[in-house]
Structures are given as structure tokens and as C-alpha cells.
Amino acid sequence: MSATRHSIEIVGGGLAGLSLGLALRRAGVPVTVHEAGDYPRHRVCGEFIVGLDDTTLGRLGLAPLLADARRHRSVAWFDRKSFIRDQTLPTPALGLSRRTLDARLAAAFVAAGGDLRTKFRVDCAQAPPGRIFATGRRRDGAGLLGLKVHVHGLALARDLEFHLGDGAYVGLAGVENGTVNFCGLFRHRTGLAPTDAHERHHASLLFAYLAAAGLDALGERLRAAEIETDSFCAVAAVDFLGAAVQSGRIRLGDAYAMIPPFTGNGMAMAFQGSHLALDPLLAYARAEQSWSEAGQLVAERLHRRFRLRLGCANALQPFLFEPRRQRWLISAHRAGLLPLRPLYRLTH
């Protein structure tokens, strides 16, 4: 094995940045991760992982960090007022909060000798060789609004619940310690969008959006549960853009592309992207190829792996938001005409 000659710098300490940094450190590469926030903390996320392959788990060494994750197989679909049907996932979804998983990854990275700099912002206008961008979603336009809160004492109809509203969908998933993650994606509505820091961290905003989406029954279930008020978080200006053009930069995770959250595949994609980037970056660190060569290879690998998945998920997304398309989707779902397994394979 060639000796390491170049270090790696990762901007963004989420799933993609930390898992890549951990794998590089275990291979002997000096790595610094810059994270604007701190650990542990809550993030807007569905908090269930679908489609994570064993190869990625093994190569990144993630299995011990996910060993106690909840295993989910059954999904109950609802519209605004009634149950639609059940779905069984081909492989179990893993339920674990981002608060726990991010903190575990950060601790493992530091234990492996990584340099983790929290509450530290990097000038992202600069992209020197060796710098990778895993900074989270790209901001472009008004987009959508993501809202999330943890609750206790909320019984679920199945392992996972998925609720369709008017310009919204909401997922409920069990995570550790009997907690349920309650997370939704909503169209912005005049007068309801968060306008200041207080509103962005106040759970009343979630109730307002549930009511506006016609999900009153779901809102009543939430009111009857015990809400972890400090777990509420919001993220605005969410857009599901096409994959970022690399243009000399290596982008991973949401900085590369965001897949619509109904797939449950965003967390798996973050890990898979890190896996795809690992070998080219090891070759760069050992001076076996140039930075531009590594970047080109990473871009090609990401494009091949995710192009079809992203395209199919973005094409399906409107059917979960627009009432007219929802009615078509529900009718096909109830009649058993919706090809769930082929759609699953296309979006994972």
C-alpha cells in the first residue's frame, strides 16, 4: 500500500461527511471535518433508512453504529380521512434518530484520530485540492418546508405510517427508546411559513400546517401525545433539484442531490455516495492520481448510481402533493394496480 501524501478536508459533518471521514481515517488518511453546528442535535429527517446495501455497510464500517436500530417492515398508508392500504417493504428499514446516529459517527471519527472542528464555518467560495463539500442541501428558491418533532406515547398502526395531505405528506417512524419521529414535508402557505427564529423552533407551526393540509385527525393524535419540545426543528426553502454539476468540486450527500423523502432513501444515499467516493479519494491521498482525476471519477460514479433513482423519485413526488394526482394514486393503490415493488426498485 502506498504511503499517504495528501490530507483530506471535509466541509460538513453530517452522514456523508462523517462516514467518509471515518473510512478515510481507518485507512490512515489525515482528515479534518468542519461542522458549523455541534453534536448531539436534532435535524429534520424521516429517520428511517431504506435501501442501505451490505457492501456499503461493510466498506464504511457502519454495522456496529446501526446494530440497535429498529427494524421496520410494514407501512400503513392514509389519506386525509381514512386508511388506504398496507405495504410490506422488501427489506427492513432501519429506524434510528439523527441525533443519535450523527453523535455516534462523530465519536467514532474522533476515536479513529480524525480532527473534528465543530461550530466552525469554512469559506465555501474556496475549493482547493483535497476539500470535499458535504454541506447539506443546496438552497434555491422558496421550495417546500420540512417540519419534525419527536413524541412519546403515540401508538402506530404499523411499523411506519405515511399520510397524504393537501400539499403535504407526513411520515411517522419509531426510533430508539420508544420515541416516534413525526416528520412532514409541506408546501409553503401564505401566513404560515416561518418568518423568524422563534417560529422556526415552535411546534405550533406544525399544528398549523397539519390543519392547513386537512390532516386534522393526525394533528389530534399528535396533541394527545407527549411532545419533546426541544426536538422540534424546521427547514425552509427545500427544493429537489437535479444532481449538482461538480465543476471542479466533489459534492456528497445533500450537497450533491436530495431525493424526495417519501422514498426513505436519503440517508442511504449519503452513505452510498461516501462509499463511491472512497477509493478515488484514497488514490488521491496516496498520490496515485490527481485531484481533478479523483473528482471526475467520483462524479461519474455518483451519476451512474443515482441518476435513475433521482429521476424516478422526482417524477413521483407531485403525485404525493397534488389532490387530483393523489386521488389517482389512491385509486390505483386500493385496487392493487400500483406496482409497488418495481417502483421501490427504481427509487432505491
C-alpha positions as CSV (number, residue, x, y, z in Angstrom):
1,M,0.0,0.0,0.0
2,S,1.3,3.4,-0.9
3,A,2.1,5.9,1.9
4,T,-0.4,8.8,2.3
5,R,0.9,12.0,0.8
6,H,-2.2,14.3,0.8
7,S,-4.7,15.1,3.6
8,I,-8.5,15.4,3.1
9,E,-10.7,18.2,4.3
10,I,-14.5,17.7,4.5
11,V,-16.9,20.7,4.9
12,G,-20.0,19.4,6.6
13,G,-20.3,16.9,9.4
14,G,-23.5,15.1,8.5
15,L,-23.9,11.5,7.4
16,A,-21.9,11.8,4.2
17,G,-19.1,13.8,5.7
18,L,-18.6,11.8,8.9
19,S,-18.9,8.4,7.3
20,L,-16.4,9.3,4.6
21,G,-14.1,10.9,7.1
22,L,-14.3,7.8,9.3
23,A,-13.5,5.4,6.4
24,L,-10.5,7.6,5.3
25,R,-9.1,7.7,8.8
26,R,-9.3,4.0,9.2
27,A,-7.3,3.8,6.0
28,G,-4.6,6.1,7.5
29,V,-5.5,9.3,5.7
30,P,-5.3,12.6,7.7
31,V,-8.8,14.0,7.7
32,T,-10.3,17.3,9.1
33,V,-14.1,17.7,9.2
34,H,-15.5,21.2,9.6
35,E,-19.1,21.3,11.0
36,A,-21.0,24.6,11.6
37,G,-23.1,23.0,14.4
38,D,-22.4,20.7,17.2
39,Y,-23.4,17.2,18.5
40,P,-25.8,15.9,19.5
41,R,-28.6,17.8,17.8
42,H,-31.8,17.2,16.0
43,R,-32.2,17.5,12.3
44,V,-35.3,17.5,10.0
45,C,-35.2,13.9,8.8
46,G,-37.5,10.9,8.4
47,E,-35.1,8.9,10.5
48,F,-35.6,5.6,8.8
49,I,-33.1,4.2,6.3
50,V,-34.3,2.2,3.3
51,G,-32.1,0.5,0.7
52,L,-28.8,0.6,2.5
53,D,-26.8,-2.3,1.0
54,D,-24.5,-4.6,2.8
55,T,-21.5,-3.7,0.7
56,T,-21.7,0.0,1.8
57,L,-22.3,-1.1,5.4
58,G,-19.2,-3.2,5.4
59,R,-16.9,-0.9,3.5
60,L,-17.7,2.1,5.7
61,G,-17.8,0.0,8.9
62,L,-21.3,1.2,9.8
63,A,-22.8,-2.0,11.1
64,P,-21.8,-1.5,14.8
65,L,-23.3,2.0,14.8
66,L,-26.6,0.7,13.4
67,A,-26.8,-2.6,15.3
68,D,-29.6,-1.5,17.7
69,A,-31.6,0.4,15.1
70,R,-35.3,-0.5,15.0
71,R,-36.2,-2.9,12.1
72,H,-39.3,-1.8,10.2
73,R,-41.1,-3.9,7.6
74,S,-44.8,-2.8,7.5
75,V,-46.1,0.5,6.2
76,A,-49.7,1.8,6.6
77,W,-50.8,4.4,4.0
78,F,-53.5,7.0,4.9
79,D,-55.2,9.9,3.1
80,R,-56.6,12.9,5.0
81,K,-59.5,10.9,6.5
82,S,-59.1,7.2,6.0
83,F,-56.8,4.2,5.7
84,I,-55.7,3.3,2.2
85,R,-53.7,0.0,2.4
86,D,-50.7,-1.8,3.9
87,Q,-47.3,-2.2,2.3
88,T,-44.5,-4.6,3.2
89,L,-41.0,-3.5,2.5
90,P,-38.8,-5.9,0.6
91,T,-36.0,-5.4,3.1
92,P,-36.3,-3.9,6.6
93,A,-35.9,-0.1,7.1
94,L,-33.6,0.9,9.9
95,G,-35.1,3.3,12.5
96,L,-32.6,5.5,14.4
97,S,-32.6,9.2,15.2
98,R,-30.2,11.6,13.5
99,R,-29.4,13.0,17.0
100,T,-28.0,9.5,18.0
101,L,-26.5,8.5,14.7
102,D,-24.7,11.7,14.0
103,A,-23.2,11.7,17.5
104,R,-22.1,8.1,17.1
105,L,-20.4,8.9,13.8
106,A,-18.7,12.0,15.3
107,A,-17.4,10.0,18.3
108,A,-16.1,7.2,16.0
109,F,-14.4,9.6,13.7
110,V,-12.6,11.3,16.6
111,A,-11.7,7.9,18.2
112,A,-10.1,7.0,14.8
113,G,-7.9,10.0,15.0
114,G,-10.0,12.4,12.9
115,D,-9.8,16.2,13.5
116,L,-13.4,17.3,14.1
117,R,-13.9,21.1,14.3
118,T,-17.4,22.0,15.4
119,K,-19.1,25.4,15.4
120,F,-16.7,26.2,12.6
121,R,-17.6,27.7,9.2
122,V,-15.5,27.5,6.1
123,D,-15.5,29.9,3.2
124,C,-17.2,27.7,0.7
125,A,-16.2,30.0,-2.2
126,Q,-12.8,28.4,-1.9
127,A,-12.3,24.9,-3.3
128,P,-8.6,23.9,-3.0
129,P,-7.5,20.4,-3.9
130,G,-8.4,18.0,-1.1
131,R,-11.6,19.9,0.0
132,I,-14.9,18.0,-0.2
133,F,-18.3,19.6,0.2
134,A,-20.9,17.7,2.2
135,T,-22.6,20.8,3.5
136,G,-26.2,19.7,3.2
137,R,-28.9,20.8,0.8
138,R,-28.5,23.4,-1.8
139,R,-30.7,26.5,-1.3
140,D,-32.6,27.6,-4.4
141,G,-36.0,29.2,-4.4
142,A,-38.9,29.1,-2.0
143,G,-39.4,25.3,-2.3
144,L,-41.0,23.4,0.5
145,L,-41.0,23.3,4.2
146,G,-39.8,20.4,6.4
147,L,-41.0,20.1,10.0
148,K,-40.1,17.4,12.5
149,V,-40.7,16.6,16.2
150,H,-40.1,13.6,18.5
151,V,-43.1,12.3,20.5
152,H,-43.8,9.7,23.1
153,G,-47.0,7.7,23.8
154,L,-48.1,7.7,20.1
155,A,-49.2,4.2,19.0
156,L,-48.6,3.4,15.4
157,A,-50.9,1.3,13.1
158,R,-47.8,-0.3,11.6
159,D,-44.0,0.0,11.8
160,L,-44.3,3.1,9.6
161,E,-47.2,5.4,8.8
162,F,-47.4,7.6,5.7
163,H,-50.1,10.3,5.5
164,L,-51.1,12.2,2.4
165,G,-52.5,15.7,2.8
166,D,-53.3,18.7,0.6
167,G,-49.9,19.9,-0.4
168,A,-48.2,17.7,2.2
169,Y,-47.1,14.3,3.3
170,V,-46.1,13.1,6.7
171,G,-44.2,10.1,7.9
172,L,-44.2,8.5,11.4
173,A,-41.4,6.2,12.3
174,G,-40.3,4.5,15.5
175,V,-36.8,5.3,16.7
176,E,-34.9,4.4,19.9
177,N,-36.4,4.4,23.4
178,G,-40.0,4.2,22.3
179,T,-39.8,7.5,20.6
180,V,-41.8,8.3,17.4
181,N,-40.3,10.6,14.8
182,F,-43.1,12.8,13.3
183,C,-41.8,14.4,10.2
184,G,-43.6,16.1,7.3
185,L,-42.9,17.9,4.1
186,F,-45.3,20.8,3.3
187,R,-45.9,23.4,0.6
188,H,-45.4,26.9,1.8
189,R,-48.6,28.6,2.7
190,T,-49.1,32.4,3.0
191,G,-49.1,33.4,6.6
192,L,-47.8,30.0,7.9
193,A,-44.2,30.0,6.7
194,P,-41.7,30.6,9.5
195,T,-40.6,34.3,9.5
196,D,-38.3,34.4,12.5
197,A,-36.2,32.2,14.7
198,H,-38.9,31.8,17.3
199,E,-41.4,30.4,14.8
200,R,-38.9,28.1,13.3
201,H,-38.4,26.4,16.7
202,H,-42.0,26.3,17.9
203,A,-44.1,23.2,17.5
204,S,-47.3,25.2,17.0
205,L,-46.2,25.8,13.4
206,L,-46.5,22.0,12.8
207,F,-50.1,22.0,14.1
208,A,-50.9,24.9,11.8
209,Y,-49.5,23.1,8.7
210,L,-51.3,19.9,9.6
211,A,-54.6,21.7,9.8
212,A,-54.0,23.6,6.5
213,A,-53.2,20.3,4.8
214,G,-56.5,18.7,6.0
215,L,-54.7,16.4,8.4
216,D,-56.8,17.3,11.4
217,A,-57.1,13.7,12.7
218,L,-53.3,13.3,12.6
219,G,-53.0,16.6,14.4
220,E,-55.3,15.4,17.2
221,R,-53.1,12.3,17.6
222,L,-50.1,14.5,17.9
223,R,-51.8,16.7,20.5
224,A,-52.6,13.7,22.6
225,A,-49.0,12.5,22.7
226,E,-46.1,13.8,24.7
227,I,-44.0,16.1,22.6
228,E,-40.3,16.6,23.1
229,T,-40.4,20.4,22.6
230,D,-36.7,20.8,22.2
231,S,-36.7,18.3,19.4
232,F,-38.8,20.5,17.1
233,C,-37.0,21.8,14.1
234,A,-37.8,23.2,10.7
235,V,-36.0,23.6,7.4
236,A,-37.3,26.0,4.7
237,A,-36.6,26.5,1.0
238,V,-36.4,22.8,0.4
239,D,-36.1,22.0,-3.3
240,F,-35.4,18.7,-5.0
241,L,-33.0,19.9,-7.7
242,G,-31.2,17.8,-10.1
243,A,-27.7,16.5,-9.2
244,A,-25.2,19.2,-8.8
245,V,-22.7,19.8,-11.5
246,Q,-19.3,19.1,-9.9
247,S,-17.4,21.9,-11.7
248,G,-14.1,21.0,-10.1
249,R,-15.7,20.3,-6.7
250,I,-16.5,17.0,-5.1
251,R,-20.0,17.2,-3.6
252,L,-21.6,14.4,-1.5
253,G,-24.8,13.9,0.4
254,D,-27.5,16.6,0.0
255,A,-24.9,18.9,-1.4
256,Y,-24.9,16.6,-4.5
257,A,-28.6,15.9,-4.7
258,M,-31.7,15.5,-2.4
259,I,-34.1,12.6,-3.1
260,P,-37.7,13.2,-2.1
261,P,-38.1,11.9,1.5
262,F,-41.1,9.6,0.7
263,T,-38.5,7.1,-0.6
264,G,-36.8,6.9,2.8
265,N,-33.6,6.7,0.8
266,G,-31.8,10.0,1.6
267,M,-29.8,8.6,4.5
268,A,-28.8,5.5,2.5
269,M,-27.7,7.8,-0.5
270,A,-25.5,9.8,1.8
271,F,-23.7,6.7,2.9
272,Q,-23.6,5.2,-0.6
273,G,-22.1,8.4,-2.0
274,S,-19.4,8.3,0.6
275,H,-18.7,4.7,-0.4
276,L,-18.5,5.6,-4.1
277,A,-16.0,8.4,-3.3
278,L,-13.8,6.4,-1.0
279,D,-11.5,4.7,-3.5
280,P,-10.8,7.7,-5.7
281,L,-10.0,9.8,-2.6
282,L,-7.7,7.1,-1.3
283,A,-5.9,7.1,-4.6
284,Y,-5.6,10.9,-4.4
285,A,-4.3,10.8,-0.8
286,R,-1.6,8.3,-1.9
287,A,-0.7,10.5,-4.9
288,E,-1.8,7.7,-7.3
289,Q,-4.0,10.2,-9.2
290,S,-4.6,13.9,-9.3
291,W,-7.4,15.8,-7.6
292,S,-9.1,16.5,-10.9
293,E,-8.9,12.8,-11.8
294,A,-10.4,11.8,-8.5
295,G,-13.2,14.4,-8.8
296,Q,-14.1,13.2,-12.3
297,L,-14.2,9.6,-11.2
298,V,-16.4,10.5,-8.2
299,A,-18.8,12.4,-10.4
300,E,-19.1,9.6,-12.9
301,R,-19.8,7.1,-10.1
302,L,-22.4,9.2,-8.5
303,H,-24.1,9.8,-11.8
304,R,-24.3,6.2,-12.7
305,R,-25.5,5.1,-9.3
306,F,-28.1,7.8,-8.6
307,R,-29.4,9.2,-12.0
308,L,-32.3,6.8,-12.5
309,R,-33.2,6.8,-8.8
310,L,-33.4,10.6,-8.6
311,G,-35.3,11.0,-11.8
312,C,-38.0,8.4,-10.9
313,A,-38.4,9.8,-7.3
314,N,-38.8,13.4,-8.6
315,A,-41.3,12.2,-11.2
316,L,-43.4,10.6,-8.5
317,Q,-43.2,13.4,-6.0
318,P,-46.1,15.5,-7.5
319,F,-48.5,12.5,-7.1
320,L,-48.0,12.8,-3.3
321,F,-48.8,16.5,-3.1
322,E,-51.5,17.5,-5.6
323,P,-55.0,16.3,-4.6
324,R,-56.0,15.4,-8.1
325,R,-53.0,13.2,-8.6
326,Q,-53.4,11.9,-5.1
327,R,-56.9,10.6,-6.0
328,W,-55.5,8.7,-9.0
329,L,-52.7,7.3,-6.8
330,I,-55.1,6.2,-4.1
331,S,-57.5,4.6,-6.5
332,A,-54.6,2.6,-8.1
333,H,-53.2,1.8,-4.6
334,R,-56.6,0.4,-3.3
335,A,-57.2,-1.6,-6.5
336,G,-53.8,-3.2,-6.2
337,L,-52.7,-1.7,-9.5
338,L,-49.8,0.3,-8.3
339,P,-46.6,-1.6,-9.0
340,L,-45.0,-1.0,-5.6
341,R,-42.1,-3.4,-5.9
342,P,-40.9,-2.1,-9.3
343,L,-41.3,1.5,-8.0
344,Y,-39.4,0.6,-4.9
345,R,-36.5,-0.8,-7.0
346,L,-36.5,2.3,-9.2
347,T,-36.2,4.7,-6.2
348,H,-33.7,2.8,-4.2
